[in-house]
Amino acid sequence: MATNICRFSSISTADSLHHHRNVDSRVFRISLLSNTRFSKRSISSTRFENGSSRRRRRYGVLCQTAGAAISKDSSDSEFAAKVGQQRLSKVPISNIRNFCIIAHIDHGKSTLADKLLQMTGTVHKRDMKEQFLDNMDLERERGITIKLQAARMRYVFNNEPYCLNLIDTPGHVDFSYEVSRSLAACEGALLVVDASQGVEAQTLANVYLALDNNLEIIPVLNKIDLPGAEPNRVAQEIEEIVGLDCSDAIHCSAKEGIGITEILNAIVKRIPPPKNTAERPLRALIFDSYYDPYRGVIVYFRVIDGTIKKGDKIYFMASEKEYYADEIGVLSPNQMQVDKLYAGEVGYLSASIRSVADARVGDTITHFGRRAESSLPGYEEATPMVFCGLFPVDADQFPELREALEKLQLNDAALNFEPESSSAMGFGFRCGFLGLLHMEIVQERLEREYNLTLITTAPSVVYRVNCVNGDTVECSNPSMLPEPGKRRSIEEPYVKIEMLTPKEYIGSLMELAQDRRGEFKEMKYITENRASIIYWLPLAEMVGDFFDQLKSKSKGYASMEYTFVGYRESELIKLDIQINGDPVEPLATIVHRDKAYSVGRALTQKLKELIPRQMFKVPIQEVISHGKKSC
């Protein structure tokens, strides 16, 4: 009899899917998985009655089940919405949870954040859209998170309300500085790992960042609904590679909404609350900020000690500036005003700050009248890895470019810039970035948000020149390189690069690293089918198309993570290009001696195609050190 019941239930679902398309397909999955029991009388009547009556009764039974599921679903949604509307209500400090989501790129962080906002009623279903917290057009177009975003949620657990402060973080290696700032404002982190792809390079990097900040880490295996998902294998991978206990790892599918309640419960149970230091003098850490043309600088902060109220006179300890807090509030995820924030809470501040230098990321906010004895540690300065020149096409836009860079630096603390002039392109700025993607994003933001038209020079790195007289000169531009007779040696930056790859592509990736002057350090199998390859590589060899070649040679399956390890002496020379006997400074570059001929030949051949033909000979030459080579 039980077999007949199961067959009857599944047949009813399949048939009625064609007749009830307006009912969410989730309802039918619920009805299949639920322990629905039919009375013996209804089964017997369905079995012996004619076909039309049987179909009619079958649809009737299913519609009742679907209606019950819809009723339950709508009641849950109504309850979540009701709770979400009360998210500005205060809760004890012991009921506050500050956490962030960390993962490798494309492992489902933003999708999970969307589902958490929806499940807690923070965002109404009618207002919901994919990548809700990614509010830049660039983020939506590329499908990646560029900026950290904060959101306050309210969740009821065991009939007790909790305040959950979420910070969604980027996943790409170029934005790891955003991740480190987010971690400093939290007590816990959700480590999201794709159940079909497993542990990737940025997964490891983010875990180590979280461990350095002494955070409670909750492993979450996402995308378990995919056909290729292997949650048990991935859990074993995490235990072997990272060293986290995955016996209580949460299996979820953010897209399908599976396991979201378990994640919320785990956040409440396992992440510790902030310390109760509301009676101490105010100390608040600025973890992000941006410039609003109408309200000035808007500061995002986490209250570490004390309490801040609307109208308080505040003092920025690093910049030594004082302002009145005209408006304070929380991010939920839009800005919502409140009258007071105390220790453990995350919020924003508007104080009519017009100078972008007055409220920098990492600064400490305190009360002007009752100042804290010491400031918070803040953040380490970001070390630029890649440099390029940014020049306006129209020379009259130079002041606008300077102002745009200052405002963008407020929102992107990893950006560095200094004035530069070029004989070919006029006045501009030499900018430092954390990577090639970071450079590309900054250029696009400047052009879109500030209506600038820019010329970007080829990316380069900073070299260290040891001169004969004992001085050391840092050189980010070939034009700054001392004469050959004045320099004793040139050092270039090296990075430690770790590539995680399936075993089939080990040979191709080792060949790629060897071609880029890489020095092999270590190879180990982290699982039966995946290996970790570690090389020391000149940064100059990596800032070109290394990442593209890595993805191409591994068919997209490999990932990489790199860290700066220091400077090493190399046989580097300056390669000049001369056209008709005159050196063209913007085309000069610093290359390794072994690659000078191939790089110079490629440049001269390209220039031969681009320069219009003349009625007389125009020699195009590459010049290295004391000799000449022509093409």
KEKOL-207929 format. One record per residue (C-alpha): residue number from 1; chain; x, y, z. Coordinates in nm, 2 decimals. Each point is the difference from the previous one (the first is absolute). Example, Ala and Ser with C-alpha at 12.3 -4.5 7.8 and 13.67 -1.06 7.14 Angstrom:
BEGIN
1_A_1.23_-0.45_0.78 .
2_A_0.14_0.34_-0.07 .
//
This chain:
BEGIN
1_A_0.00_0.00_0.00 .
2_A_0.29_0.24_0.08 .
3_A_0.14_-0.05_-0.35 .
4_A_-0.33_0.09_-0.16 .
5_A_-0.02_0.31_0.21 .
6_A_0.34_0.12_-0.11 .
7_A_-0.07_-0.07_-0.36 .
8_A_-0.34_0.18_0.02 .
9_A_0.16_0.30_0.16 .
10_A_0.28_0.03_-0.26 .
11_A_-0.24_-0.05_-0.30 .
12_A_-0.23_0.27_0.14 .
13_A_0.29_0.24_0.02 .
14_A_0.12_-0.07_-0.35 .
15_A_-0.35_0.03_-0.16 .
16_A_-0.10_0.32_0.18 .
17_A_0.32_0.18_-0.08 .
18_A_-0.15_0.07_-0.34 .
19_A_-0.33_0.13_0.14 .
20_A_0.13_0.21_0.29 .
21_A_0.29_0.19_-0.14 .
22_A_-0.08_0.30_0.22 .
23_A_0.09_-0.20_0.31 .
24_A_0.37_0.01_0.10 .
25_A_0.18_-0.32_-0.09 .
26_A_0.15_0.00_0.35 .
27_A_-0.35_-0.09_0.13 .
28_A_0.01_-0.33_-0.19 .
29_A_0.34_-0.09_0.12 .
30_A_-0.12_0.06_0.36 .
31_A_-0.31_-0.21_-0.07 .
32_A_0.22_-0.29_-0.13 .
33_A_0.24_0.02_0.30 .
34_A_-0.27_0.05_0.26 .
35_A_-0.15_-0.30_0.18 .
36_A_-0.35_0.05_-0.15 .
37_A_-0.23_-0.29_0.08 .
38_A_-0.33_-0.06_-0.19 .
39_A_-0.29_-0.18_0.15 .
40_A_-0.08_-0.35_-0.12 .
41_A_-0.34_0.11_-0.12 .
42_A_0.14_0.27_-0.23 .
43_A_0.25_-0.24_-0.15 .
44_A_-0.26_-0.27_-0.06 .
45_A_-0.24_0.25_-0.15 .
46_A_0.27_0.13_-0.23 .
47_A_0.10_-0.34_-0.11 .
48_A_-0.35_-0.13_-0.10 .
49_A_-0.17_0.31_-0.13 .
50_A_0.00_0.10_-0.37 .
51_A_0.28_0.19_-0.15 .
52_A_-0.14_0.35_0.00 .
53_A_-0.11_-0.03_0.36 .
54_A_0.34_-0.14_0.09 .
55_A_0.17_0.30_-0.15 .
56_A_-0.23_0.24_0.17 .
57_A_0.05_-0.15_0.34 .
58_A_0.38_-0.03_-0.06 .
59_A_0.02_0.37_-0.08 .
60_A_-0.22_0.09_0.30 .
61_A_0.23_-0.19_0.25 .
62_A_0.31_0.16_-0.15 .
63_A_-0.14_0.35_0.00 .
64_A_-0.09_-0.04_0.37 .
65_A_0.36_-0.11_0.07 .
66_A_0.14_0.28_-0.21 .
67_A_-0.23_0.25_0.17 .
68_A_0.12_-0.11_0.34 .
69_A_0.36_0.04_-0.11 .
70_A_-0.06_0.34_-0.15 .
71_A_-0.18_0.10_0.32 .
72_A_0.29_-0.11_0.22 .
73_A_0.25_0.17_-0.24 .
74_A_-0.19_0.32_0.00 .
75_A_-0.04_0.00_0.38 .
76_A_0.38_-0.05_0.04 .
77_A_0.06_0.28_-0.24 .
78_A_-0.25_0.23_0.18 .
79_A_0.17_-0.09_0.33 .
80_A_0.35_0.07_-0.14 .
81_A_-0.12_0.33_-0.15 .
82_A_-0.16_0.10_0.34 .
83_A_0.33_-0.08_0.18 .
84_A_0.20_0.18_-0.27 .
85_A_-0.20_0.32_0.05 .
86_A_0.11_0.01_0.36 .
87_A_0.38_-0.02_-0.08 .
88_A_0.06_0.35_0.13 .
89_A_-0.12_-0.11_0.35 .
90_A_0.28_-0.03_0.25 .
91_A_0.11_-0.34_0.14 .
92_A_0.25_-0.08_0.28 .
93_A_0.37_0.00_-0.10 .
94_A_0.00_-0.38_0.08 .
95_A_-0.25_-0.04_-0.29 .
96_A_0.21_0.18_-0.27 .
97_A_0.19_-0.21_-0.25 .
98_A_0.25_0.16_-0.24 .
99_A_0.11_-0.22_-0.29 .
100_A_0.12_0.00_-0.36 .
101_A_0.00_-0.23_-0.29 .
102_A_0.33_-0.11_-0.15 .
103_A_0.06_-0.23_-0.30 .
104_A_0.18_-0.04_-0.33 .
105_A_-0.14_0.19_-0.29 .
106_A_-0.33_-0.14_-0.15 .
107_A_-0.07_-0.24_0.30 .
108_A_-0.33_0.16_0.07 .
109_A_0.06_0.27_0.27 .
110_A_-0.23_0.26_-0.15 .
111_A_-0.28_-0.25_-0.06 .
112_A_0.03_-0.12_0.36 .
113_A_-0.01_0.36_0.12 .
114_A_-0.32_0.06_-0.21 .
115_A_-0.17_-0.30_0.15 .
116_A_0.09_0.10_0.36 .
117_A_-0.15_0.35_-0.06 .
118_A_-0.31_-0.16_-0.14 .
119_A_-0.04_-0.27_0.27 .
120_A_0.03_0.26_0.28 .
121_A_-0.25_0.24_-0.17 .
122_A_0.26_0.27_-0.03 .
123_A_-0.09_0.04_-0.37 .
124_A_-0.36_-0.05_-0.12 .
125_A_-0.05_-0.26_-0.27 .
126_A_-0.13_0.26_-0.25 .
127_A_0.32_0.20_0.05 .
128_A_0.24_-0.30_-0.03 .
129_A_0.24_-0.03_-0.29 .
130_A_0.31_-0.20_-0.07 .
131_A_0.33_0.13_0.16 .
132_A_-0.21_0.24_0.21 .
133_A_0.30_0.13_0.20 .
134_A_0.21_0.05_-0.32 .
135_A_-0.13_0.35_-0.08 .
136_A_0.26_0.10_-0.26 .
137_A_-0.08_-0.06_-0.37 .
138_A_0.35_-0.14_-0.05 .
139_A_-0.07_-0.27_0.27 .
140_A_-0.32_-0.10_-0.17 .
141_A_0.16_-0.01_-0.35 .
142_A_0.29_-0.21_0.10 .
143_A_-0.18_-0.21_0.26 .
144_A_0.26_0.07_0.27 .
145_A_0.01_0.19_0.33 .
146_A_0.24_0.29_0.00 .
147_A_-0.10_0.19_0.32 .
148_A_-0.08_-0.13_0.34 .
149_A_-0.37_0.06_0.10 .
150_A_-0.16_0.00_0.34 .
151_A_-0.36_-0.09_0.10 .
152_A_-0.18_-0.03_0.33 .
153_A_-0.25_-0.28_0.05 .
154_A_-0.23_-0.11_0.28 .
155_A_-0.05_-0.37_0.07 .
156_A_-0.21_-0.17_0.26 .
157_A_0.15_-0.32_0.15 .
158_A_-0.17_-0.18_0.29 .
159_A_-0.25_0.29_0.03 .
160_A_0.28_0.24_0.06 .
161_A_0.10_0.28_-0.25 .
162_A_0.36_0.03_-0.13 .
163_A_0.17_0.27_-0.19 .
164_A_0.22_-0.14_-0.28 .
165_A_0.24_0.24_-0.17 .
166_A_0.11_-0.15_-0.33 .
167_A_0.30_0.12_-0.21 .
168_A_0.02_-0.14_-0.36 .
169_A_0.36_-0.01_-0.13 .
170_A_0.16_-0.03_-0.34 .
171_A_0.16_-0.33_-0.11 .
172_A_0.27_0.10_-0.25 .
173_A_0.36_0.01_0.12 .
174_A_0.03_0.37_-0.12 .
175_A_-0.26_0.11_0.26 .
176_A_0.15_-0.19_0.30 .
177_A_0.05_0.33_0.18 .
178_A_-0.38_0.05_0.01 .
179_A_-0.02_-0.35_0.16 .
180_A_0.26_0.08_0.27 .
181_A_-0.19_0.32_0.09 .
182_A_-0.33_-0.19_0.03 .
183_A_0.15_-0.26_0.23 .
184_A_0.13_0.26_0.24 .
185_A_-0.37_0.11_0.06 .
186_A_-0.13_-0.36_0.07 .
187_A_0.01_-0.28_0.26 .
188_A_-0.08_-0.28_-0.24 .
189_A_0.00_-0.10_-0.37 .
190_A_-0.19_-0.23_-0.23 .
191_A_0.25_-0.19_-0.22 .
192_A_-0.19_-0.08_-0.31 .
193_A_0.14_-0.28_-0.22 .
194_A_-0.15_-0.13_-0.33 .
195_A_-0.09_-0.36_0.05 .
196_A_0.08_-0.08_-0.36 .
197_A_0.33_0.19_-0.03 .
198_A_0.15_-0.05_0.34 .
199_A_0.28_0.20_0.17 .
200_A_0.15_0.27_-0.22 .
201_A_0.30_0.24_0.04 .
202_A_-0.20_0.29_0.13 .
203_A_-0.19_-0.23_0.24 .
204_A_0.33_-0.06_0.18 .
205_A_0.11_0.36_0.00 .
206_A_-0.33_0.12_0.15 .
207_A_0.01_-0.28_0.27 .
208_A_0.35_0.11_0.10 .
209_A_-0.11_0.36_0.02 .
210_A_-0.30_-0.10_0.22 .
211_A_0.23_-0.21_0.23 .
212_A_0.24_0.29_0.04 .
213_A_-0.30_0.20_0.13 .
214_A_-0.10_-0.28_0.24 .
215_A_-0.35_-0.04_-0.15 .
216_A_-0.24_-0.28_0.05 .
217_A_-0.02_-0.17_-0.34 .
218_A_-0.32_-0.19_-0.11 .
219_A_0.06_-0.22_-0.31 .
220_A_-0.29_0.01_-0.25 .
221_A_-0.01_-0.24_-0.30 .
222_A_-0.20_0.18_-0.27 .
223_A_-0.16_-0.11_-0.33 .
224_A_-0.08_-0.35_0.12 .
225_A_-0.29_0.00_-0.25 .
226_A_0.24_-0.03_-0.29 .
227_A_0.04_-0.34_-0.17 .
228_A_0.37_0.00_0.05 .
229_A_-0.01_0.10_0.37 .
230_A_0.21_-0.22_0.23 .
231_A_-0.05_0.16_0.35 .
232_A_0.17_-0.29_0.19 .
233_A_0.31_0.01_-0.22 .
234_A_0.02_0.38_0.04 .
235_A_-0.05_-0.02_0.38 .
236_A_0.29_-0.24_0.01 .
237_A_0.21_0.24_-0.21 .
238_A_-0.07_0.28_0.24 .
239_A_0.11_-0.21_0.30 .
240_A_0.32_-0.12_-0.17 .
241_A_0.11_0.33_-0.16 .
242_A_-0.14_0.27_0.23 .
243_A_-0.02_-0.20_0.32 .
244_A_-0.36_0.10_0.09 .
245_A_-0.23_-0.25_0.16 .
246_A_-0.28_-0.06_-0.26 .
247_A_-0.20_-0.25_0.20 .
248_A_-0.27_0.26_0.05 .
249_A_0.05_0.18_-0.33 .
250_A_-0.33_0.13_-0.14 .
251_A_-0.11_-0.14_-0.34 .
252_A_-0.20_0.27_-0.19 .
253_A_-0.11_0.12_-0.33 .
254_A_-0.04_0.38_0.00 .
255_A_-0.17_0.00_-0.33 .
256_A_-0.27_-0.25_0.11 .
257_A_-0.03_0.12_0.36 .
258_A_0.12_-0.33_0.15 .
259_A_0.18_0.03_0.34 .
260_A_-0.05_0.37_0.05 .
261_A_-0.18_-0.04_0.34 .
262_A_0.29_-0.23_0.12 .
263_A_0.25_0.28_-0.10 .
264_A_-0.20_0.26_0.20 .
265_A_-0.02_-0.23_0.30 .
266_A_0.37_-0.08_-0.02 .
267_A_0.08_0.38_-0.01 .
268_A_-0.19_0.05_0.33 .
269_A_0.13_-0.31_0.17 .
270_A_0.37_0.00_-0.10 .
271_A_0.11_0.36_-0.06 .
272_A_0.08_0.18_0.32 .
273_A_-0.16_0.33_0.09 .
274_A_0.21_0.32_0.02 .
275_A_0.14_0.11_0.33 .
276_A_-0.22_0.22_0.22 .
277_A_0.20_0.32_0.02 .
278_A_-0.27_0.26_-0.04 .
279_A_0.11_0.18_0.32 .
280_A_0.34_0.08_-0.13 .
281_A_0.10_0.32_-0.20 .
282_A_-0.11_-0.02_-0.36 .
283_A_0.23_-0.18_-0.25 .
284_A_-0.14_-0.09_-0.34 .
285_A_0.20_-0.14_-0.29 .
286_A_-0.05_0.13_-0.35 .
287_A_0.00_-0.29_-0.24 .
288_A_-0.14_0.17_-0.31 .
289_A_-0.11_0.34_-0.14 .
290_A_-0.12_0.17_-0.31 .
291_A_-0.06_0.36_-0.13 .
292_A_-0.36_0.12_-0.05 .
293_A_-0.02_0.33_-0.20 .
294_A_-0.28_0.13_0.22 .
295_A_0.09_-0.13_0.35 .
296_A_0.38_-0.02_-0.02 .
297_A_0.20_-0.30_0.13 .
298_A_-0.22_-0.28_0.13 .
299_A_0.18_-0.22_0.25 .
300_A_-0.07_-0.37_0.07 .
301_A_0.12_-0.11_0.34 .
302_A_-0.02_-0.27_0.27 .
303_A_-0.04_0.12_0.36 .
304_A_0.27_-0.18_0.20 .
305_A_-0.05_0.19_0.34 .
306_A_-0.25_0.24_0.13 .
307_A_-0.31_0.16_-0.15 .
308_A_-0.06_0.26_-0.27 .
309_A_-0.32_0.21_-0.03 .
310_A_-0.14_0.23_-0.27 .
311_A_0.14_0.36_0.06 .
312_A_0.31_-0.11_0.19 .
313_A_0.32_0.20_-0.06 .
314_A_0.25_-0.26_-0.13 .
315_A_0.37_0.00_-0.06 .
316_A_0.21_-0.19_-0.26 .
317_A_0.32_-0.11_0.18 .
318_A_0.23_-0.04_-0.30 .
319_A_-0.10_0.31_-0.20 .
320_A_-0.07_0.20_0.32 .
321_A_-0.32_0.15_-0.14 .
322_A_-0.32_0.06_0.19 .
323_A_-0.36_-0.01_-0.13 .
324_A_-0.36_-0.03_0.12 .
325_A_-0.18_-0.33_-0.08 .
326_A_-0.29_0.15_-0.19 .
327_A_-0.13_-0.35_-0.09 .
328_A_0.07_-0.35_0.12 .
329_A_-0.17_-0.32_-0.11 .
330_A_0.03_-0.36_-0.10 .
331_A_0.04_-0.18_-0.34 .
332_A_-0.29_-0.23_-0.04 .
333_A_0.11_-0.02_-0.29 .
334_A_-0.12_0.36_-0.08 .
335_A_0.09_0.28_0.24 .
336_A_-0.26_0.02_0.28 .
337_A_0.04_0.28_0.27 .
338_A_0.01_-0.08_0.37 .
339_A_0.07_0.22_0.30 .
340_A_0.27_-0.21_0.17 .
341_A_0.25_-0.28_-0.06 .
342_A_0.19_-0.18_0.27 .
343_A_0.29_-0.25_0.02 .
344_A_-0.02_-0.29_-0.24 .
345_A_-0.22_0.17_-0.25 .
346_A_0.08_0.10_-0.37 .
347_A_-0.12_0.32_-0.15 .
348_A_0.06_0.31_-0.21 .
349_A_0.07_0.36_0.08 .
350_A_-0.06_0.33_-0.18 .
351_A_0.16_0.32_0.14 .
352_A_0.03_0.23_-0.30 .
353_A_0.36_-0.10_-0.05 .
354_A_0.11_0.18_-0.32 .
355_A_0.37_-0.09_0.00 .
356_A_0.07_-0.36_-0.10 .
357_A_0.32_-0.01_0.20 .
358_A_-0.18_0.06_0.33 .
359_A_-0.16_-0.34_0.03 .
360_A_0.23_-0.28_-0.12 .
361_A_-0.06_-0.37_0.02 .
362_A_0.16_-0.14_0.32 .
363_A_-0.04_0.32_0.20 .
364_A_-0.16_0.00_0.35 .
365_A_-0.30_0.20_0.09 .
366_A_-0.04_0.12_0.36 .
367_A_-0.19_0.27_0.19 .
368_A_0.15_0.35_-0.01 .
369_A_-0.07_0.06_0.37 .
370_A_0.08_-0.35_0.13 .
371_A_0.28_-0.13_-0.21 .
372_A_0.13_-0.35_0.00 .
373_A_0.35_-0.05_0.13 .
374_A_0.13_-0.19_-0.30 .
375_A_-0.12_-0.05_-0.36 .
376_A_-0.08_-0.34_-0.15 .
377_A_0.27_-0.18_-0.19 .
378_A_-0.17_0.07_-0.34 .
379_A_0.13_-0.17_-0.31 .
380_A_0.33_-0.06_-0.17 .
381_A_0.07_0.21_-0.30 .
382_A_-0.08_-0.19_-0.33 .
383_A_0.32_-0.07_-0.20 .
384_A_-0.05_0.08_-0.37 .
385_A_0.11_-0.28_-0.23 .
386_A_-0.06_0.14_-0.34 .
387_A_0.05_0.36_-0.13 .
388_A_-0.11_0.18_-0.31 .
389_A_-0.05_0.36_-0.12 .
390_A_-0.34_0.16_-0.03 .
391_A_-0.01_0.30_-0.23 .
392_A_-0.31_0.21_-0.11 .
393_A_-0.06_0.01_-0.37 .
394_A_-0.09_0.37_0.04 .
395_A_0.27_0.18_0.20 .
396_A_-0.26_0.23_0.15 .
397_A_-0.15_-0.30_0.19 .
398_A_0.32_-0.04_0.22 .
399_A_-0.15_0.18_0.31 .
400_A_-0.32_-0.21_-0.04 .
401_A_0.21_-0.31_-0.01 .
402_A_0.18_0.10_0.32 .
403_A_-0.33_0.06_0.18 .
404_A_-0.15_-0.32_-0.14 .
405_A_0.30_-0.21_0.13 .
406_A_-0.02_0.16_0.34 .
407_A_-0.37_-0.09_0.03 .
408_A_0.05_-0.35_-0.13 .
409_A_0.29_-0.05_0.24 .
410_A_-0.25_0.07_0.28 .
411_A_-0.21_-0.30_-0.12 .
412_A_0.30_-0.21_-0.11 .
413_A_0.28_0.03_0.27 .
414_A_0.23_-0.23_-0.20 .
415_A_0.04_0.26_-0.28 .
416_A_0.32_0.21_0.00 .
417_A_0.09_0.28_-0.24 .
418_A_0.25_0.27_-0.05 .
419_A_0.04_0.27_-0.27 .
420_A_0.20_-0.09_-0.32 .
421_A_0.08_0.19_-0.32 .
422_A_0.08_-0.15_-0.34 .
423_A_0.15_0.17_-0.31 .
424_A_-0.25_-0.19_-0.21 .
425_A_-0.32_0.01_0.21 .
426_A_0.04_0.31_0.22 .
427_A_-0.10_0.00_0.37 .
428_A_-0.16_-0.30_0.17 .
429_A_0.04_-0.23_0.30 .
430_A_0.21_-0.31_0.07 .
431_A_-0.24_-0.24_0.18 .
432_A_0.06_-0.31_0.21 .
433_A_-0.24_-0.29_0.01 .
434_A_-0.02_-0.34_0.16 .
435_A_-0.03_-0.18_-0.33 .
436_A_-0.11_0.02_-0.37 .
437_A_-0.37_-0.04_0.07 .
438_A_0.02_0.27_0.27 .
439_A_0.17_0.23_-0.26 .
440_A_-0.27_-0.08_-0.26 .
441_A_-0.28_0.06_0.25 .
442_A_0.14_0.34_0.12 .
443_A_0.04_0.12_-0.36 .
444_A_-0.36_-0.10_-0.09 .
445_A_-0.14_0.17_0.32 .
446_A_0.19_0.32_-0.07 .
447_A_-0.14_0.01_-0.36 .
448_A_-0.36_-0.09_0.10 .
449_A_-0.05_0.17_0.34 .
450_A_0.20_0.32_-0.08 .
451_A_-0.05_0.03_-0.38 .
452_A_0.37_0.00_-0.08 .
453_A_0.18_-0.12_-0.31 .
454_A_0.33_-0.16_0.09 .
455_A_0.31_-0.15_-0.16 .
456_A_0.16_-0.28_0.19 .
457_A_0.37_-0.09_-0.04 .
458_A_0.12_-0.36_0.02 .
459_A_0.01_-0.15_0.35 .
460_A_0.34_-0.02_0.17 .
461_A_0.15_-0.07_0.34 .
462_A_0.24_0.18_0.24 .
463_A_0.36_-0.08_-0.04 .
464_A_0.27_0.07_0.26 .
465_A_0.33_0.15_-0.13 .
466_A_0.32_-0.02_0.20 .
467_A_0.22_0.29_-0.11 .
468_A_0.38_0.01_0.01 .
469_A_0.00_0.27_0.26 .
470_A_-0.19_-0.22_0.24 .
471_A_-0.35_0.15_-0.05 .
472_A_-0.31_-0.21_-0.07 .
473_A_-0.25_0.13_-0.25 .
474_A_-0.35_-0.14_-0.05 .
475_A_-0.10_0.02_-0.36 .
476_A_-0.35_-0.06_-0.13 .
477_A_0.06_0.17_-0.33 .
478_A_0.28_-0.07_-0.25 .
479_A_0.06_0.37_-0.04 .
480_A_0.11_0.01_0.37 .
481_A_0.27_-0.26_-0.05 .
482_A_0.35_0.13_0.07 .
483_A_0.27_-0.01_-0.27 .
484_A_0.18_-0.33_-0.05 .
485_A_0.32_0.15_0.15 .
486_A_-0.17_0.11_0.32 .
487_A_-0.18_-0.33_0.09 .
488_A_0.17_-0.30_0.16 .
489_A_-0.30_-0.25_-0.02 .
490_A_-0.38_-0.01_-0.05 .
491_A_-0.23_-0.20_0.22 .
492_A_-0.36_-0.11_-0.10 .
493_A_-0.29_-0.11_0.21 .
494_A_-0.08_-0.37_0.04 .
495_A_-0.32_-0.17_0.10 .
496_A_-0.08_-0.34_0.13 .
497_A_-0.27_-0.14_-0.22 .
498_A_-0.20_-0.31_0.09 .
499_A_-0.20_-0.17_-0.27 .
500_A_-0.27_-0.26_0.08 .
501_A_-0.07_-0.22_-0.30 .
502_A_-0.14_-0.34_-0.10 .
503_A_0.29_-0.24_-0.05 .
504_A_-0.06_-0.02_-0.38 .
505_A_0.13_0.36_-0.04 .
506_A_0.31_-0.01_0.22 .
507_A_0.24_-0.02_-0.29 .
508_A_-0.15_0.29_-0.19 .
509_A_0.00_0.23_0.30 .
510_A_0.36_-0.09_0.10 .
511_A_0.11_0.08_-0.36 .
512_A_-0.19_0.33_0.02 .
513_A_0.18_0.10_0.32 .
514_A_0.34_-0.11_-0.13 .
515_A_-0.05_0.22_-0.31 .
516_A_-0.06_0.30_0.22 .
517_A_0.33_-0.04_0.19 .
518_A_-0.17_-0.18_0.29 .
519_A_0.20_-0.19_0.26 .
520_A_-0.16_-0.32_0.11 .
521_A_-0.05_-0.04_0.38 .
522_A_-0.24_-0.28_0.08 .
523_A_-0.27_-0.23_-0.14 .
524_A_-0.24_-0.21_0.21 .
525_A_-0.32_-0.19_-0.05 .
526_A_-0.27_0.15_0.22 .
527_A_-0.24_-0.27_-0.11 .
528_A_0.02_-0.30_-0.23 .
529_A_-0.09_0.21_-0.31 .
530_A_0.11_0.35_0.09 .
531_A_0.35_0.14_0.05 .
532_A_0.15_0.32_0.14 .
533_A_0.30_0.15_-0.19 .
534_A_0.21_0.27_0.16 .
535_A_0.24_0.22_-0.20 .
536_A_0.19_0.32_0.07 .
537_A_-0.06_0.23_-0.30 .
538_A_0.10_0.35_-0.10 .
539_A_-0.30_0.23_0.04 .
540_A_0.08_0.16_-0.34 .
541_A_-0.06_-0.34_-0.17 .
542_A_-0.34_-0.04_0.18 .
543_A_-0.16_0.34_-0.07 .
544_A_-0.05_-0.07_-0.37 .
545_A_-0.21_-0.29_-0.12 .
546_A_0.11_-0.26_0.25 .
547_A_-0.34_-0.05_0.15 .
548_A_-0.16_-0.03_-0.34 .
549_A_0.26_-0.26_-0.10 .
550_A_-0.06_-0.19_0.32 .
551_A_-0.37_-0.03_-0.07 .
552_A_0.06_-0.08_-0.36 .
553_A_0.25_-0.28_0.06 .
554_A_-0.22_-0.16_0.28 .
555_A_-0.33_0.05_-0.19 .
556_A_-0.12_0.22_0.28 .
557_A_0.05_-0.25_0.28 .
558_A_0.31_0.14_0.17 .
559_A_0.01_0.29_0.24 .
560_A_0.28_0.21_0.15 .
561_A_0.09_0.21_0.30 .
562_A_0.32_0.21_0.04 .
563_A_0.18_0.19_0.28 .
564_A_0.29_0.24_-0.02 .
565_A_0.32_-0.16_0.13 .
566_A_0.27_0.27_-0.06 .
567_A_0.25_0.14_-0.24 .
568_A_0.27_-0.20_-0.18 .
569_A_0.29_0.11_-0.22 .
570_A_-0.04_-0.07_-0.37 .
571_A_0.16_0.08_-0.34 .
572_A_-0.23_0.28_-0.09 .
573_A_0.06_0.26_-0.27 .
574_A_-0.19_0.29_-0.15 .
575_A_-0.14_-0.05_-0.35 .
576_A_-0.04_0.32_-0.19 .
577_A_-0.18_0.05_-0.33 .
578_A_0.13_0.25_-0.25 .
579_A_-0.20_0.13_-0.30 .
580_A_0.21_0.18_-0.26 .
581_A_0.28_0.03_0.25 .
582_A_-0.20_0.16_0.27 .
583_A_-0.08_-0.20_0.32 .
584_A_-0.37_-0.03_0.08 .
585_A_-0.01_0.01_0.38 .
586_A_-0.36_-0.14_0.06 .
587_A_0.09_-0.32_-0.19 .
588_A_0.31_-0.07_0.22 .
589_A_-0.02_-0.30_0.22 .
590_A_0.21_-0.20_0.25 .
591_A_0.05_-0.36_-0.10 .
592_A_0.22_-0.30_0.09 .
593_A_0.31_-0.03_-0.22 .
594_A_-0.10_-0.34_-0.13 .
595_A_-0.34_0.13_-0.13 .
596_A_0.12_0.34_-0.13 .
597_A_0.03_-0.11_-0.36 .
598_A_-0.34_-0.17_-0.03 .
599_A_-0.18_0.28_0.18 .
600_A_0.18_0.27_-0.21 .
601_A_-0.06_-0.18_-0.33 .
602_A_-0.37_-0.04_0.08 .
603_A_-0.03_0.38_0.08 .
604_A_0.18_0.11_-0.31 .
605_A_-0.20_-0.23_-0.23 .
606_A_-0.32_0.13_0.15 .
607_A_0.12_0.36_-0.05 .
608_A_0.09_-0.07_-0.36 .
609_A_-0.37_-0.10_-0.06 .
610_A_-0.14_0.30_0.19 .
611_A_0.22_0.29_-0.12 .
612_A_-0.13_0.13_-0.34 .
613_A_0.23_-0.05_-0.30 .
614_A_0.22_0.30_-0.10 .
615_A_0.18_0.10_-0.32 .
616_A_0.33_-0.06_0.18 .
617_A_0.14_-0.26_0.23 .
618_A_-0.10_0.01_0.36 .
619_A_0.23_-0.22_0.21 .
620_A_-0.17_-0.17_0.30 .
621_A_0.26_-0.13_0.25 .
622_A_0.02_-0.17_0.33 .
623_A_0.29_0.12_0.22 .
624_A_0.13_-0.19_0.29 .
625_A_0.29_0.11_0.23 .
626_A_0.29_0.10_-0.23 .
627_A_-0.11_-0.17_-0.32 .
628_A_-0.26_0.03_-0.27 .
629_A_-0.23_-0.24_-0.17 .
630_A_-0.21_0.11_-0.29 .
631_A_-0.30_-0.14_-0.18 .
//
